Amino acid sequence: MKATLRLRLKNEEGYQPPFKVKKNLSLKPLIEGINQKFHAVPDKRQAHMCSYELHDVMMGALSCMFYQEPSWLNFQQSLQERFHQNNLFTIFYMKSLPRESQLRDTLDEVDSEHYRDIFKSLFETLRRDKQLVPYSQPLTAQGLYYVAVYCSQYHSSKTIHCERCLTKE
């Protein structure tokens, strides 16, 4: 007697993923939440001198970090030129595609406090859903979490810094 294993495909009826899907932690609601917060960031640039909305610049930077590909923006620009459509418009709610140099220059001018609010809301969502439990350490009564954050290859600045910043020489 020969036994065969049949795997169901995602689009087949009755498919169940091997994990519990949490709707509020899927990509769409997370990106929508960030999208709303980015729209709320005040743009201090002179409107008549700007080619791109601040929201589009911030979402473009997020997409580069999301896909961990610095040339992702160039790829999307080539899709837009060839097919008049790209993933940044559909997934990241962007209206226009800034160039990478404009992305860096514009992000340098955004106060980091705006990012803190976004981080706090994402962190709180993960904490409420108990997704951070495996990363907690009983170091203090407050309950600290270990989180590795390293973004210097995606964004570096000569104008934004603090006494705790890492420097490259």
Protein Blocks (a to p, Z undefined) as FASTA:
>chain_A
ZZddddddfklghiacfbdcdfklmmklmmmmmmmmmmmpccfbdfklpfbdfklmmmmm
mmmmmnopaklmmmmmmmmmmnopafklmmnopabdcdfklmmmmmmmpcfklmmmmmmm
mmmmmmmnopmmmmpccfbfnopadddddfklmoccfkbccfkbccdZZ
